[in-house]
């Protein structure tokens, strides 16, 4: 079962605003997680920065900690953001907050 588009977009928007945990997601959005399956899907999504290239949040954080301080440098280092580009807000937030 795939996460409903509306919930997917809420997760991605909250990630771009800095949410990295379920608790942060819930405090930043009005998302309602209906069951354990949805919870697992949301937890998996929260770990992922770039769906197109399957690049994790931790990979982006590591790249930033190692000097990738712009979206272009992160893209070059990790390949994240080189597909559709919709993850740019998430990547930019990670660069800004280093988490």
Secondary structure, 3 states (H helix, E strand, C coil): CCCCHHHHHHHHHHHHCCCCCHHHHHHHCCCCCCCHHHHHHHHHHHCEEECCCCEEHHHHHHHHHCCCCCHHHHHHHHCCCCCCCCCHHHHHHHHHHCC
